[in-house]
Amino acid sequence: MSSPKKINMVQAINLALDHAMEQDPSVLVLGEDIADAQGGGVFKCTAGLSGKYGTERVKSTPIAEQAIMGAAVGAALGGMRPVAEIMLMNFMTVGMDQLVNHAAKLRFMTGGQTNVPLTVRTATGAGFGTGGQHADYLESWFAHTAGIKVVAPSTPADAYGLMLSCIFDDDPCVFIENLPLYFVPGDAPVPGTRVPLGQAKVVREGSDVTVISYSRTMLEVLAVADDLAKRNISVEVIDLRSIAPLDMDTLRASVAKTRRAVVAHEAQVDFGVGAEVAARLHRDLFGQLLAPVGRVGAARSPVPFSKALESAYLPTPERISAAILQTLA
């Protein structure tokens, strides 16, 4: 199989689903309007798959997240590897019982006799004026639940590799797609290459401060790092890729070198992934840090509908840069 040199995240996800379904007949996909007759998904991530694999393996469902999640959990228990699409992350709340109380706990509650190889795809991301019920970043909810793996790619190649790893993992995985990243081009993956779950990536080496991020906020962080380089400030940038499990080995090694760190993400600062990362770094590198770990994220508020308020709500390059400079000071 050959891939173009540049693809976007929609194409990468579609390619990963195609390759997984081709490789393993137990992989099936279900969600609202995902078959070609209904448009191939609202974001077109499943376009063409039902024509290739049939509507028994690419199944459009009613608008019923409880039914989607429940059917996917049952299919996983029955020996399949389902990929359930919950259109937007806020809608995950409707199927939380099946995911948190059942899928996440069944392996533990059966003494390891039962696996739930379920992947839940969901999209989110502010910036489009979709309001408070369509754009929340809720990754810390699921990372807080033992038994669930949580990933949030920032590039098409990572989206492809992480999707394959999630599908063929024997535990439930939540795969978070950020809407503003869907059509940002990036390097195409090598077909069949998986990105291991729980493995962060140093995407830019530096010596003055480590900035840790994931998903869409990586774009802002890399832009800030480029800007600060013009001022002779060397920023090391780490893409978590996986939120749970968390790759503390890579984080510790980087921050032990730079002795300063900032964590930036789109989710609210309060009780977020940045708080967990900061707490672990303070514990593990106590006495080595030259400044407290900085945190940047969204305001503690529902996502505003107003464009002006939404822009103020989100972590901006200016806020990320200010946090880095404060840490260096």
N, C-alpha and C positions, 0 to 999 in steps of 0.2 A: 504494500500500500504506500502511496506517495502523498505527501502533504505540501501545500504551498509554503513559501518561505515566511509569509506573514498571514496570520489569521486573527480573528477577534474571539472573545470569550464565548459568544453564542456558538460559533463554529467549532470551538474546542470542545465544548460540552456535548454538542451533537456528535462529534467525531468519537469522543470517549464512549458515549452510549452505543454508538454503532459498533465500535470495536468490541465492547464487552458483550453485546448481544450476539455478535458473530462468533465470538470465542466460546460462549457458554449459553446453551439453550435454556438454562434455568433463570437467566436474567430477563425480567419483564419490567415494563414502565407503565405507570398509571397516574392519572391526574386530569384536571379539568381541561377539556378541549385540546388534548395533546395529539390526537390522531390527525392525519392529513385532511380528512373530511371536515374537521372542525377548525382547520387552520394551522395545525402543527404546533400548537401551544401559543399562548398570548405573546411570548417573546421569541417564538420560532425555534426554540432549542431542540424540539423533537421533530422538526420538519423532515419529511421523507422517510421516517423510520417505520411508520405503519404500512406504507407501501412496500417496504422491503421485507418486513418481518410479520406483517399481518396484525389485525386488530385484537387477536387473542393475546399478543405479547405487548402491544402498544394500545392501551385501553383508555379511551376517554370516559370520564366519570361525570356524574352530576356535580353540581356545586354543593359539595357535602364533605368538608374536611374530616369529620369524624369517620365517615364511611371510607374515605381514601386511606386514612391512617390505619383504621381497623382491618381493612382488607389487606393492606400491605404487611401488617404484623402477622396476620393469619397465613399469608403466602410464605413469609419467611419461616414461620414455624413448620410449614408444610414442605420445606426443602427448596423453595425458590429463592432467588436473590432479587427482590423487588426494589425498584427505584420509584419512590412516590414523589410527585411534584405538588407542593403546597405553594400556590401561586405567589403569595406575598408573606413575609415573615410574621406580620401581625396575625395572619390567619392560622398560624401554628397553634394559637391559643385554643382553637376549637377542637383540635385533636391532641391536646396535651395529656389527657388521661391515658390514652393508648400508648403514647410514646414514653412518658415519664413513669407511669405506674406499672406498665406491662413490658414494653420492648426493652427498656433499660435494665429491668430487674429480673427478667425470667432466667437468665443464665445463672445468676446468683441464687435465686430461689429454688432452682432445680439441682443445685449442687454441681453445676457445670455440665449437666446432661443435655441442656437445650440452648442452642445458639439462635440469635435473631439477626441474620445478615441483611439488614434493612438500611437503605440509603434514602434520606429525605432531602430533596432539593428544595430550596426556598430562596426567594429574591427579596431584596430590600434596598434602601438607600434614599436619602433625602436629596433635595435639589430640584424636584420636578413639581413642587406645589401640590403634592397629593395628600397632604394633611396628616393628622395625628393617628390615623388608623391604617396607614399604608406604608410607612417608611421607617419604623423603629428598627434599631439594631439591637437584638435581644440575645446575642451570643452567650452572655454570662449566665442567663437562665439555664441554658442547656449544659454549659460547661460545669455548672454547679451540681448537675445530676450525675452521680456515679453510674457508669455503665454506658454513657453516651460519648462518642467521639465527635468533635466539632472542628470543622475546617473552614477557612475563609481565604480563597486564593486572590491574588492581585494581578496575575498575568494569565494569558491564554494557555501557555505551556503548563503552568502549575495547575490550572483548572482541569486540564486533561489528565495529568498524572495523578492528582489527588482524587479525581472522580473514579478512575480505575481502581485506586487503592481502597476507596470507600466501598465500591461495589463488591470487591472480592475480600473484604474484611468480614469476619464472622460476628461482629458486634454492630449495633445500630450507630449510624453516622449521620450527623446533620451537616449538609453541604450548603454554605451560605454564598449566594451570588449577589454582587452589588450592581444595581441597575446602571449607574454611570459608567461602569467598566465594560458593559456588554459589547460595545462597539469600538473599544480602544484596541488598535492593532498591536500585535506582539509577535515574538518569534513562535513559529509553529513547533509543536513537540515532535520528538522522534516517535513514530507509531509504536505503541506497546509499552512505552516507558512509563513506569509508575513512580510517583513521588511518595516516599514513605511517610506514613502518618506519624506525627510527633517529631518532625525534623525541620527546624528553622533553617533559613538561608541568609548568609551574609551577602547582601547584594551590592554593598559598597564598603570598601575598607577605609578606615580612618583612625585617628589617634587621639583626638581631643575629647570626643563625647560619643556615646552610643545612642542612637535613636531606634526604638523598637516599635514596629507597627505591623499592619496587615490590611488586606482588602483595599478599598478605594483610597484610604488615607496614605497608603504608600506613595501614591503619585505626588501628593502635597509634600511628603517628607523628602522625596528625592529631589523635587524642585528646590526646596529650602536648602538641602545639602549642596546643590550646585551653586546657589546664590551665596551661601556662606563661604564656599571654597574661594570665591573672589576676594574674600576678606581674610584669607589665610586661616580659616577655621576648618579643621579636618573632621568631618562627621562620618562615623561608621553607621551604616544602616542595616538593620536586620528585619527581614520579613518572617513573621512567626509562621505563616501558612497554616499550621495546626494550632488551635487554641487549647484543645484537650485531645490528647496529652500535650503538655507544654514542654518544649525543649530547653530546659534550664541549663544544660551543659553548654550549649552554644551561647546563651545569654551571659552566663557567668564568665566564660572565657573572654568574651568581648569587653564586658564592663570591668573585669579585673585589669584589663589592659588600659582602657581609657579612664577609668575611675569616676566617670560621670555618666548618667543615663537619663533619657526622657522616653516616656511611653506615650504614643499618640494613637487614638482610634476615634471612629465616628460615633460610637456609643457614648452614652452619658458617662461623665467622669465618676460619679458616685457609684460605688459598689461594682465597678467594672473590671475588665481584664487588666487594665493598667494598675489598679489597686493591688491585685494579686501578684502581678509581676514585680511591682515596687516592694511589696512586703517580703517576697522571697529574696530579692536582691539585697535588701537591707539586712535580712537575717544571715544570708550566706557570705556577704562581703562587708559585714560590719567592721569598721576600723580602716577599711581600704578606700571607701568612697570619699571623694573630696567635697561632695555636696549631696543633699537629699535627691532622690530620684524624682524628676519632674513628671507631671501627668497633664495631658491635653486631651480633651474630648468635648462632646456636645454638652449643652446646658441641661440642667435638671428641669425639663419641661417636655410636655408632648410636642411632637414635631409641628412647628407652626405652618399654617397654610400660606400666610403672607410671604411673598418672596423676600422682602426686606428682613422680616423676622427670621425666616428660615436661614438666610445667609448669616445672620448674627448668631443663630443657634449652633451652626456647624463649626467644627475646628478648622480654622483657616490657616493658610501658610504663614500669615502674619503672627497668629497666636503660637504656632509651632516654633517659629523662629524666635519669638520672645521667650518662650520656655527654655529653649536651648541657650540663649544668651544669659538668661538668669542663672541657669545651672553653671555655666562657665564663669559667671561673676562671683 
